[in-house]
Amino acid sequence: MSRGTIGRFLLLLLASAAFWPAVAAAQAPVPPSPSPPPPPPEVKKDAVPEDELRIYANIGEVERGHTKYRGFVDLRAGETRIQADELDLYEETKPDGKTTRTLVAEGNVVFMRGDERLSGRHLKMDLTASTGVFEDAVGYVQPGVFIEAKRIERLNATTYRIEGGKYTSCAQPVPRWSFSASSATLEIDNHIFARNVTFKVKGVPALYLPYFVYPIEKDQRSTGILFPHFGYSSFRGFNVGTGFFWAMGRSVDQTFYTDHYSRYGYGLGHEFRYTLKSPSRGSLRTYLFRPTGVPGWEYDVNWNAVQSLPHNFRGSLFVRQYSNLSFQQRIQESLDLVSRRTRSSSLNLQRNFKASSVQILADSTETFFEDQHRVNRHLPSLTLSRSPQKLHFGGLVFGYEARGEGLELGDQDRTDFYSRFDLYPKLSRPMSASFLQLTPQVELRYTHYATSLLDGALDGSPIDRRYLEGSVDMRGPTFSRVFNLPWHFYTDRIKHVLGPEVTWTYRSPVDRFDDIPKFDGNDYFLGTNEVNYALVQRFYAKRASRPGAKPEAYEFLNWRVSQTYYVQINNGQNEFDPNYSSSEFGPGGRPDHNSPIQSRLRLRPTPEFNTNFDLEYDVNFYQLRTLGLSTSLNLKRGSLQASWSRGKRTAVKQQNRVLTRDTLRGSGRLQVLPGRLAFEGSADYDLLNKKLRQSTARMRYGIQCCGFTVETIQSEYGVKKDRQFRFAIELANIGSIGNFMGQEEAEQRRGFGGIR
């Protein structure tokens, strides 16, 4: 970027500062975490007793109450250490018998106390009160602040008054950024309050502020109004906004923020975050927006919380709500959020009792389909369950699930409430040999519905569902062979393991299936007699997990080809089989015994590289239905992810086999210069409609305490067609001048400070 472009950007920031009479930097907060226990008192190696004075030097002239030290002088008093070329020590005994000590140091004066380091030309200090004045001084205070000033006055052990000071977090001889102030007050491990502040980036004046508060707390958190952010969008127009960050404690904070878009309107937001003893933590973000020319407010709510409760209970809260799909598409910048068509919320309370658990759940899910939407709610659901556990006799494994639920089901015009009671015990007996695993299992299920379907509405009489299910799962026998490789490139030997997996399932007929209310997947069980069979191949290599380690068996390839044969086809079991994305009847709507053939190939030659290839072939229509290919590569200096998904509608005639989806997605990251220059990018392309749905490109360049980021985003989805450009300057211990929107919007806004 040219110097002129940077200058124009800095002038824009300078002009905006006129609207902010008093701005203070709120240090970018780290994600909240529980406060660690206080460390034990540290023993200072160089410390001496407070009432003791140790001086190493050549003693010059000695007078009453005045001693001159010359040559190299090294003085220690408590945790204080002073070194200088010359030092005059004055001692005076008070009427109460106490002695006061005052010193005057000249030439290469160095003051050290804890993490404080100050050096200068002249120092006058009262050792008894630990106060003094430095002239023409430079120094360092924790956490990482360098100071250069004409005059530094130490008011007490934690406070300095500074005149004509210059401040930075850069350790270079010529700092890449700094700010100067006519006067300032520094509180150790707290903040710097400065007046008449001028910021410089690479020596170029960038911003003037009448007042400025620079936080220097160890936890890097400070309450204050956030620095205003700026941006431009071709869809929403120019944007300006700010916020107020309230550091309520080490593990609790709140943020209030506001935005204004020249073409779109203005918004108000709030976020509350907390972290208590694990696993208790929460983030509750609410955003209200008033679009231009639209009556009323739009909203977006994103709440997540987990809380430990008394008596070993655990509660969780999840809320993802927004006013409508149109607002979701206009305000969000993540393509995954923009394309989401559900609104959901849930409140869950759970407790474990050894192998069993009890859960109370209330939730709501709304799914939108153009002008219609479906409503599913648990109001509430009580579940008592036991995960499959081995009994103390016979090698039997027993588990169960019992539910009592109040359900609400409907659409945008009408919803109906009814109850459902479900009991589902199961018993199995695993048996295994070195080459074969056999698991027979029997399951019983009883479900009572307080209503049934009558002419498509929930107006019928109560209905009961009962069925018995038995299954036998067989894995093996397996066959293996070891191949020796002469070239020793990847491994010395490869082991190939081949074996079948067969599961037979019988479920007794379910009466009045069409009359059962369909709330979720638990209501779609049909009587069936089916066999699922698969051929599984696994390839192992002898590889060491790290250099010098012993080689171990590592599975680098897994290929599973499976299909289901339905013995009973009158009820259309394959229509409701959740194992296949394309299960349906055969040509002409005739039931068929055979499901699609499903192939899943997993290739992982190293932990850093992974490729998945999935497909389904419909043997009834003799056509490929779905295809998915994904790959990822993760290295120290870069990463790459790519995926391709494609699906076709089944049809007898070739011309009717049209594509239903064809998408290509990818993202990558590359560190050209590790820790300094990095590039990131992503793209989502709709091959079916030949449209680029979204693309992003970002470049970040950083040198120790200074850097900048440039990002461009292009989006086209639903009602939004947008192009954005963003630029941010990053300063160590300050944050970013600028803002990147999206899912991390609130966190990034807290990178620069505001009014105190």
C-alpha positions in Angstrom: 0.0 0.0 0.0 1.4 3.4 -0.9 2.4 6.0 1.7 -0.4 8.3 0.2 -3.1 5.8 0.8 -1.9 5.3 4.4 -1.8 9.1 4.9 -5.4 9.5 3.7 -6.6 6.7 6.0 -4.8 8.4 8.9 -6.4 11.7 8.1 -9.8 10.0 8.2 -9.1 8.8 11.7 -7.8 12.3 12.7 -11.0 13.9 11.5 -13.2 11.4 13.3 -11.4 12.1 16.6 -13.1 15.6 16.7 -16.3 13.8 17.8 -14.7 12.2 20.7 -13.6 14.7 23.4 -12.2 12.1 25.7 -11.1 8.7 24.4 -9.4 5.9 26.4 -8.1 2.6 25.2 -9.9 -0.4 26.5 -7.3 -3.2 26.1 -8.6 -6.1 24.0 -9.9 -8.6 26.7 -8.8 -12.1 26.7 -11.6 -14.7 26.7 -12.9 -14.9 30.3 -11.4 -17.7 32.4 -11.5 -18.5 36.1 -9.1 -16.6 38.2 -6.1 -18.8 39.2 -5.2 -19.2 42.8 -2.7 -16.5 44.1 0.9 -17.6 43.8 3.0 -18.1 46.9 5.0 -15.1 48.1 8.1 -14.7 45.9 11.4 -14.5 47.5 13.5 -11.7 46.0 17.1 -12.8 45.6 18.4 -9.2 45.5 16.2 -7.9 48.3 17.6 -6.7 51.7 15.7 -5.8 54.8 13.7 -2.6 54.5 15.5 -0.9 57.4 19.0 -1.9 56.1 21.0 0.0 53.6 23.9 -1.6 51.5 26.2 0.6 49.4 29.1 -0.6 47.3 31.3 2.3 46.1 34.4 4.4 46.8 33.7 6.6 49.7 34.6 10.2 49.1 34.1 13.1 51.5 32.2 12.3 54.7 30.5 15.1 56.6 27.9 15.0 59.4 24.7 13.6 57.9 26.2 13.7 54.4 28.3 11.1 52.6 29.6 11.4 49.1 30.1 8.2 47.0 32.1 8.2 43.8 33.1 5.8 41.1 30.6 3.1 40.3 27.9 3.3 43.1 25.5 0.4 43.8 22.9 1.0 46.5 20.3 -1.5 47.8 17.4 -0.8 50.2 14.7 -3.4 50.4 13.6 -4.2 46.9 15.0 -0.9 45.5 18.4 -0.9 43.8 20.1 2.3 42.4 23.3 2.5 40.4 25.0 5.8 39.4 28.4 7.4 38.7 28.0 9.7 41.8 25.7 9.6 44.7 25.2 11.9 47.7 23.4 10.4 50.7 21.8 12.7 53.3 20.7 11.3 56.7 18.7 13.2 59.3 17.5 12.0 62.7 14.1 13.1 63.7 13.0 14.0 67.3 11.2 10.7 67.5 14.5 8.9 66.8 13.7 7.8 63.3 16.2 8.4 60.5 15.2 9.8 57.1 17.5 9.2 54.1 17.6 11.3 50.9 19.9 10.8 48.0 20.9 12.7 44.9 22.4 10.6 42.1 24.2 11.9 39.0 25.4 10.3 35.8 24.1 7.1 34.2 21.5 6.7 37.0 19.6 3.4 37.0 16.6 2.7 39.3 15.3 -0.9 39.7 12.4 -2.1 41.7 10.4 -5.3 40.8 9.7 -5.1 37.1 10.3 -1.3 37.0 13.5 -0.1 35.2 14.3 3.6 34.9 17.5 5.3 33.9 18.4 9.0 33.5 20.7 11.9 34.0 19.6 13.0 37.5 17.7 11.4 40.4 16.6 12.9 43.7 14.9 10.5 45.9 13.5 10.1 49.5 14.4 6.5 50.3 12.2 6.6 53.4 9.1 7.6 51.6 10.2 5.8 48.3 9.5 9.0 46.3 11.7 10.9 43.9 12.2 12.8 40.7 14.0 11.6 37.5 15.2 14.0 34.8 15.8 13.1 31.2 14.7 9.5 31.9 13.9 6.4 29.9 12.3 3.3 31.4 10.2 0.2 31.3 7.2 -0.9 33.3 5.4 -4.2 33.2 3.6 -5.5 31.1 5.8 -4.2 28.3 5.5 -0.4 28.3 8.6 1.7 27.4 8.7 5.3 28.6 10.9 8.3 27.6 10.3 11.6 29.4 11.8 14.9 30.4 10.7 14.4 34.0 9.3 11.4 35.9 8.2 11.9 39.5 7.6 8.9 41.7 4.7 9.8 44.0 4.6 6.5 45.8 5.3 2.8 45.3 2.6 2.5 42.6 2.2 5.9 41.0 4.3 8.1 38.7 3.7 11.6 37.3 5.3 12.1 33.9 5.9 15.3 31.9 6.7 15.4 28.2 6.6 11.6 27.9 6.6 9.2 25.0 5.1 5.7 25.3 5.3 2.5 23.3 5.3 -1.3 23.5 7.9 -1.7 20.7 11.3 -2.8 21.8 13.1 -1.5 18.6 15.5 1.5 18.8 13.1 3.3 16.5 9.5 2.2 17.7 7.1 1.4 14.9 4.3 3.0 16.9 4.2 5.3 19.9 2.1 8.1 21.5 3.3 11.2 23.3 1.6 13.3 25.9 2.2 16.6 27.6 1.5 15.1 31.0 0.4 11.7 32.3 -0.2 9.7 35.5 1.0 6.1 35.5 -0.5 3.5 37.9 1.6 0.4 38.0 -0.4 -2.7 36.8 -3.4 -0.4 36.2 -3.3 2.3 33.5 -1.7 5.4 32.1 -4.0 8.5 32.1 -2.5 11.0 29.5 -3.4 14.5 28.2 -2.8 16.1 24.8 -2.0 12.8 23.2 -0.5 12.3 19.7 -0.3 8.9 18.1 2.5 8.1 15.6 2.8 5.1 13.3 6.3 4.7 11.7 6.9 8.3 12.8 3.9 9.7 11.0 1.3 11.5 13.2 -1.9 9.5 12.9 -4.3 10.7 15.6 -4.7 13.4 18.3 -6.8 12.9 21.5 -7.3 15.4 24.3 -7.4 12.6 26.9 -6.3 9.0 26.7 -6.3 6.0 29.1 -3.9 3.2 28.2 -4.5 0.0 30.3 -1.5 -1.8 31.5 -3.1 -4.4 33.8 -1.6 -7.9 33.9 -4.9 -9.4 32.9 -5.1 -6.9 29.9 -8.7 -5.8 30.7 -10.0 -2.3 31.2 -13.4 -0.7 31.3 -14.0 2.0 28.7 -15.7 3.2 25.5 -14.3 1.4 22.5 -12.5 3.2 19.7 -14.9 3.9 16.8 -14.6 1.6 13.8 -15.2 2.4 10.2 -16.0 0.4 7.1 -17.7 0.4 3.7 -20.1 -2.1 2.1 -21.7 -1.7 -1.3 -25.0 -3.1 0.2 -25.1 -1.3 3.6 -23.0 1.8 2.8 -20.5 3.5 5.0 -20.4 2.2 8.6 -19.3 3.8 11.9 -19.8 2.4 15.3 -18.4 2.1 18.8 -19.2 0.4 22.1 -18.6 0.4 25.9 -16.7 -2.5 27.5 -17.3 -3.1 31.2 -14.7 -5.3 32.8 -16.8 -6.4 35.8 -14.2 -8.9 37.0 -11.5 -11.3 35.9 -14.1 -13.7 34.6 -17.2 -11.5 33.9 -17.7 -8.7 31.4 -20.3 -6.9 29.4 -20.2 -5.0 26.1 -22.7 -2.4 24.8 -22.2 -1.4 21.2 -23.9 0.6 18.4 -23.6 0.8 14.6 -24.8 3.1 11.9 -25.0 2.3 8.2 -25.6 5.1 5.7 -27.9 3.0 3.5 -29.3 0.5 6.0 -30.1 2.0 9.4 -28.7 1.6 12.9 -28.3 -1.1 15.4 -27.8 -1.6 19.2 -26.1 -4.6 20.8 -25.3 -6.2 24.1 -23.1 -9.1 25.1 -22.6 -10.7 28.6 -19.9 -13.2 29.1 -18.8 -15.2 32.2 -16.7 -18.1 33.2 -16.9 -19.8 36.6 -15.5 -23.1 37.8 -15.5 -25.6 34.9 -17.7 -26.4 33.1 -19.7 -23.2 33.9 -19.4 -20.6 31.2 -21.7 -18.5 29.0 -21.9 -16.0 26.2 -25.2 -14.1 25.7 -25.2 -11.8 22.7 -28.3 -9.7 21.6 -28.5 -7.4 18.6 -31.4 -5.0 17.7 -31.5 -3.2 14.4 -33.8 -0.5 13.0 -33.6 -0.7 9.2 -34.2 2.5 7.1 -37.7 2.7 5.8 -38.9 -0.4 7.6 -41.3 -0.1 10.6 -40.3 -1.8 13.8 -37.1 -3.5 14.9 -35.2 -6.5 13.6 -33.3 -8.7 16.0 -30.6 -11.4 16.2 -30.1 -13.4 19.4 -27.2 -15.8 20.0 -27.0 -17.3 23.6 -24.9 -20.2 24.8 -24.4 -21.1 28.4 -23.5 -24.2 30.6 -24.0 -24.0 34.3 -23.2 -26.4 37.2 -26.1 -26.5 39.7 -26.5 -27.8 43.2 -26.8 -31.6 43.8 -24.7 -32.4 40.7 -27.2 -31.1 38.2 -26.0 -29.4 35.1 -28.1 -26.9 33.1 -27.5 -25.6 29.5 -29.1 -22.9 27.5 -29.0 -22.4 23.7 -30.8 -19.7 21.8 -30.3 -18.9 18.1 -33.2 -16.6 17.1 -33.6 -13.9 14.5 -36.6 -11.9 13.3 -36.8 -13.3 9.7 -34.8 -14.9 6.9 -34.5 -11.7 5.0 -32.8 -10.0 7.9 -30.6 -13.0 8.5 -29.3 -12.8 4.9 -28.7 -9.0 5.0 -26.9 -8.8 8.3 -24.8 -12.0 8.5 -21.5 -12.4 6.7 -20.8 -16.1 7.2 -22.4 -18.1 4.3 -23.3 -20.9 6.8 -25.3 -18.5 8.8 -26.8 -16.7 5.8 -28.1 -20.0 4.4 -29.5 -21.3 7.7 -33.2 -21.8 7.6 -33.9 -22.8 11.2 -34.6 -20.8 14.4 -34.1 -22.8 17.6 -33.8 -22.5 21.4 -33.5 -25.1 24.2 -33.2 -25.3 27.9 -31.8 -28.5 29.4 -31.4 -29.8 32.9 -29.5 -33.1 33.5 -28.1 -35.2 36.3 -26.2 -38.6 36.2 -26.8 -41.4 38.7 -24.0 -43.8 38.1 -25.0 -45.6 34.9 -28.3 -43.8 34.6 -29.2 -40.2 33.9 -32.3 -38.0 34.1 -32.9 -35.1 31.7 -35.6 -32.4 31.5 -35.7 -30.6 28.1 -37.7 -27.7 26.7 -37.0 -26.6 23.2 -38.4 -25.1 20.0 -37.3 -25.5 16.4 -38.8 -23.6 13.5 -37.8 -24.6 9.9 -38.6 -22.2 7.0 -39.6 -23.3 3.5 -40.1 -20.2 1.4 -43.5 -18.8 2.7 -44.2 -21.6 5.1 -42.5 -23.0 8.2 -42.7 -26.0 10.4 -42.9 -25.8 14.2 -41.6 -28.6 16.6 -41.5 -28.0 20.3 -40.9 -30.1 23.5 -43.0 -28.5 26.3 -41.2 -30.2 28.1 -39.6 -33.6 27.8 -38.6 -35.8 30.7 -36.1 -38.6 29.9 -34.7 -41.4 32.1 -32.1 -43.5 30.4 -29.3 -46.0 31.0 -26.5 -46.4 28.6 -25.8 -50.0 27.6 -23.9 -51.5 30.6 -22.7 -55.0 31.2 -24.6 -56.9 33.9 -23.0 -58.9 36.6 -24.0 -62.3 35.1 -24.1 -64.0 31.7 -22.2 -61.3 29.9 -25.5 -59.6 29.1 -25.6 -55.9 28.2 -28.7 -53.9 29.2 -29.8 -50.4 28.5 -33.1 -48.5 28.4 -34.8 -45.2 27.6 -38.1 -43.9 29.0 -39.7 -40.6 28.0 -42.7 -38.5 28.9 -43.1 -35.5 26.5 -45.4 -32.7 25.9 -45.2 -31.9 22.1 -46.3 -29.0 20.0 -46.5 -29.6 16.2 -47.7 -27.5 13.4 -47.0 -24.7 10.9 -47.4 -20.9 10.6 -51.2 -21.2 10.7 -51.9 -23.7 13.4 -50.1 -25.7 16.1 -51.5 -28.6 18.2 -50.3 -29.8 21.5 -50.3 -33.5 22.6 -48.4 -35.9 24.8 -46.2 -38.9 24.0 -45.0 -41.6 26.3 -42.2 -43.9 25.1 -40.5 -46.9 26.8 -37.5 -48.5 25.0 -35.5 -51.3 26.8 -32.8 -53.3 24.9 -30.7 -56.4 25.8 -27.7 -57.8 24.0 -25.0 -60.4 24.4 -21.7 -59.6 22.6 -19.5 -62.6 21.6 -16.1 -62.3 20.0 -13.2 -64.4 18.8 -9.9 -63.3 17.2 -11.4 -63.1 13.7 -15.2 -62.8 14.4 -17.5 -60.6 16.5 -21.2 -61.5 16.9 -23.7 -59.4 18.8 -27.4 -60.5 19.0 -29.8 -57.9 20.5 -33.5 -57.8 21.3 -35.4 -54.5 21.8 -39.0 -53.8 22.9 -40.8 -50.5 22.3 -44.1 -49.2 23.6 -45.3 -45.7 22.7 -48.6 -44.0 23.6 -49.8 -41.0 21.7 -52.5 -38.9 23.2 -53.9 -38.1 19.7 -53.7 -39.4 16.2 -54.0 -38.1 12.7 -57.5 -37.7 11.3 -57.9 -36.3 7.8 -54.4 -34.8 8.1 -55.1 -33.0 11.4 -54.3 -34.0 15.0 -57.9 -34.5 15.9 -58.0 -38.3 16.3 -58.3 -40.6 19.3 -55.3 -41.8 21.3 -53.2 -44.5 19.7 -50.6 -47.0 20.9 -47.6 -48.4 19.1 -45.9 -51.6 20.0 -43.2 -53.5 18.3 -40.5 -56.1 18.9 -37.1 -55.8 17.3 -34.4 -58.4 17.0 -31.0 -58.0 15.4 -27.8 -59.9 14.9 -24.6 -58.0 14.1 -21.7 -60.0 12.6 -18.3 -58.5 11.9 -16.0 -61.0 10.2 -14.6 -63.4 9.6 -11.6 -61.3 8.5 -8.7 -62.2 6.3 -5.4 -60.5 6.2 -2.1 -60.5 4.3 1.1 -58.6 4.8 3.0 -57.2 1.8 6.7 -56.3 2.0 7.6 -53.1 0.1 11.1 -53.1 -1.4 11.4 -49.3 -1.9 10.9 -48.3 1.8 9.4 -45.0 0.8 6.3 -44.8 3.0 6.6 -48.0 5.0 8.4 -51.3 5.0 5.2 -53.4 5.2 1.5 -53.0 4.5 -1.1 -55.1 6.1 -4.4 -55.6 4.2 -7.4 -56.7 6.2 -10.6 -57.7 4.4 -13.9 -58.8 6.0 -17.6 -58.6 5.8 -20.0 -56.8 8.1 -23.6 -58.1 8.2 -26.6 -56.9 10.3 -29.9 -58.7 10.1 -32.9 -56.8 11.6 -36.4 -57.9 12.2 -39.1 -55.5 13.5 -42.6 -56.6 13.9 -45.3 -54.8 11.9 -46.5 -51.4 13.2 -50.2 -51.0 13.0 -51.9 -47.8 11.8 -48.5 -46.3 10.8 -50.2 -43.5 8.8 -52.3 -42.4 11.8 -49.3 -41.9 14.0 -48.3 -38.1 14.5 -44.9 -37.6 12.9 -42.9 -35.3 15.2 -39.3 -36.6 14.9 -37.4 -39.7 13.7 -38.7 -41.8 16.6 -42.2 -41.9 14.9 -41.0 -43.3 11.5 -40.3 -46.9 12.5 -41.9 -49.4 10.2 -42.1 -53.2 10.5 -39.2 -54.6 8.6 -37.2 -57.6 7.7 -33.9 -56.5 6.3 -30.2 -57.4 5.9 -27.5 -54.8 5.7 -24.2 -56.1 4.3 -20.9 -54.5 3.7 -17.4 -55.3 2.6 -14.8 -53.5 4.5 -11.1 -53.2 3.6 -8.5 -51.7 5.9 -4.9 -51.0 5.1 -2.3 -50.6 7.8 1.3 -49.4 7.7 4.1 -49.6 10.2 5.0 -46.0 11.0 6.5 -44.1 13.9 4.3 -41.4 15.4 7.3 -39.2 15.8 11.0 -39.3 15.0 12.8 -41.9 17.1 9.6 -43.6 18.3 8.9 -47.3 17.8 6.8 -48.0 14.6 3.2 -48.9 15.3 0.3 -50.1 13.2 -1.4 -47.1 11.5 -4.6 -47.3 9.4 -4.1 -45.1 6.4 -6.9 -46.4 4.1 -10.5 -47.6 4.9 -13.0 -48.5 2.2 -16.5 -49.6 3.0 -19.1 -50.6 0.4 -22.6 -51.4 1.7 -26.2 -52.1 0.7 -29.4 -53.1 2.4 -31.8 -55.9 1.1 -35.4 -55.4 2.3 -37.1 -58.8 2.6 -40.4 -57.2 3.2 -41.2 -54.4 0.7 -45.0 -53.9 1.0 -44.6 -51.1 3.6 -41.9 -49.3 1.7 -39.2 -49.6 4.4 -36.6 -48.1 2.2 -38.6 -44.9 2.0 -37.9 -44.2 5.7 -34.4 -45.7 6.0 -32.2 -43.0 7.6 -29.0 -44.7 6.5 -29.4 -43.5 2.9 -29.8 -40.0 1.7 -31.5 -41.2 -1.6 -33.8 -44.0 -0.4 -37.0 -44.2 -2.3 -39.2 -46.5 -4.4 -38.1 -47.9 -7.7 -39.2 -46.9 -11.3 -42.9 -46.3 -11.6 -43.3 -46.1 -7.8 -42.8 -49.8 -7.4 -41.3 -51.0 -4.1 -37.9 -52.7 -4.5 -35.9 -55.0 -2.4 -32.5 -53.2 -2.9 -31.3 -50.0 -1.5 -28.7 -47.8 -3.2 -25.1 -49.0 -3.0 -23.1 -46.8 -0.7 -19.4 -46.3 -0.9 -17.2 -44.6 1.7 -13.5 -44.2 1.1 -11.2 -42.7 3.8 -7.6 -42.0 2.9 -5.3 -40.6 5.6 -1.6 -41.3 4.8 -0.4 -38.9 7.5 -2.2 -37.2 10.4 -1.8 -33.9 8.5 -3.5 -35.1 5.3 -7.0 -36.5 5.0 -9.3 -37.3 2.0 -12.9 -38.6 2.0 -14.8 -39.8 -1.1 -18.5 -40.8 -0.7 -21.1 -41.8 -3.3 -24.4 -43.5 -3.6 -25.4 -45.5 -6.7 -29.1 -46.3 -7.2 -29.4 -49.9 -8.5 -33.1 -49.3 -9.4 -32.5 -46.4 -11.7 -28.9 -47.4 -12.7 -27.6 -44.0 -11.9 -25.3 -42.2 -9.6 -27.4 -40.2 -7.0 -25.0 -38.4 -4.7 -21.3 -37.7 -4.7 -19.1 -36.0 -2.1 -15.3 -35.4 -2.1 -13.4 -33.5 0.6 -9.8 -33.1 1.4 -7.7 -31.3 4.0 -4.1 -30.5 4.5 -2.7 -29.0 7.7 0.9 -28.0 8.0 2.8 -25.6 10.2 3.1 -22.9 7.6 -0.3 -23.4 5.9 -3.5 -25.3 5.5 -6.0 -26.2 2.8 -9.5 -27.5 2.8 -11.7 -28.3 -0.2 -14.9 -30.1 -0.8 -17.2 -30.9 -3.7 -20.9 -32.1 -3.3 -23.2 -33.2 -6.1 -26.7 -34.7 -6.2 -29.1 -35.8 -9.0 -32.8 -36.5 -9.2 -33.6 -40.1 -10.1 -35.6 -40.7 -13.2 -36.0 -43.4 -15.9 -35.4 -41.0 -18.8 -31.9 -39.5 -19.1 -33.2 -36.0 -19.8 -35.1 -35.9 -16.5 -32.0 -36.7 -14.4 -31.3 -33.1 -13.5 -28.9 -31.9 -10.9 -30.3 -30.8 -7.6 -27.1 -29.5 -6.1 -23.5 -29.0 -7.3 -21.3 -26.9 -5.0 -17.6 -26.4 -4.6 -16.1 -24.9 -1.4 -12.5 -24.2 -0.4 -10.3 -22.3 2.0 -6.6 -21.9 2.7 -4.0 -20.3 4.7 -0.3 -19.7 3.9 2.4 -18.1 6.1 4.9 -16.7 3.6 7.0 -15.3 6.3 6.2 -17.1 9.6 4.9 -14.7 12.1 5.1 -11.8 9.7 3.3 -12.2 6.3 0.3 -14.5 5.9 -2.5 -14.9 3.3 -5.9 -16.4 3.9 -8.8 -16.9 1.5 -12.0 -18.9 0.9 -14.5 -19.4 -1.9 -18.0 -20.9 -2.2 -19.1 -21.6 -5.8 -22.5 -22.8 -7.0 -21.7 -24.9 -10.1 -25.4 -25.5 -10.7 -26.3 -21.9 -11.1 -22.7 -20.8 -12.1 -22.5 -18.2 -9.3 -19.8 -17.3 -6.9 -21.8 -17.2 -3.6 -19.0 -15.8 -1.5 -15.2 -15.2 -1.7 -12.9 -13.7 0.9 -9.2 -12.7 0.7 -7.1 -11.5 3.6 -3.5 -10.4 3.9 -1.8 -9.7 7.2 1.6 -8.3 7.7 3.1 -7.8 11.2 6.5 -6.9 12.5 6.7 -7.5 16.3 4.6 -4.8 17.8 3.0 -3.3 14.6 1.1 -4.7 11.7 -1.8 -4.3 9.3 -4.5 -6.4 7.8 -6.3 -6.0 4.4 -9.5 -7.9 3.7 -12.0 -8.0 0.8 -15.3 -9.9 0.9 -17.7 -10.5 -2.0 -21.1 -12.1 -1.3 -24.2 -13.0 -3.4 -26.9 -14.9 -1.7 -30.6 -14.4 -1.4 -31.4 -10.7 -1.2 -27.8 -9.5 -0.6 -25.2 -8.8 -3.2 -22.3 -7.1 -1.5 -18.7 -6.1 -1.9 -16.7 -5.0 1.1 -13.2 -3.7 1.8 -11.6 -3.4 5.2 -8.3 -2.2 6.5 -7.0 -2.5 10.1 -3.8 -1.3 11.8 -2.7 -3.5 14.7 -0.6 -2.1 17.5 0.9 -4.2 20.3 -1.0 -3.8 23.7 -3.4 -1.4 21.9 -5.4 -3.5 19.5 -6.8 -2.7 16.0 -7.7 0.6 14.4 -10.5 -0.8 12.3 -13.0 -3.7 12.6 -13.7 -7.0 10.9 -17.4 -8.0 11.1 -18.8 -11.5 11.2 -19.0 -14.0 14.0 -16.1 -12.5 16.0 -17.5 -9.0 15.7 -17.9 -8.2 19.4 -14.4 -9.6 20.3 -12.7 -7.6 17.6 -14.4 -4.4 18.5 -12.9 -4.5 21.9 -9.4 -4.1 20.4 -9.2 -0.4 20.8 -10.3 1.9 23.6 -12.6 4.7 24.3 -13.9 7.2 26.8 -13.1 6.6 30.5 
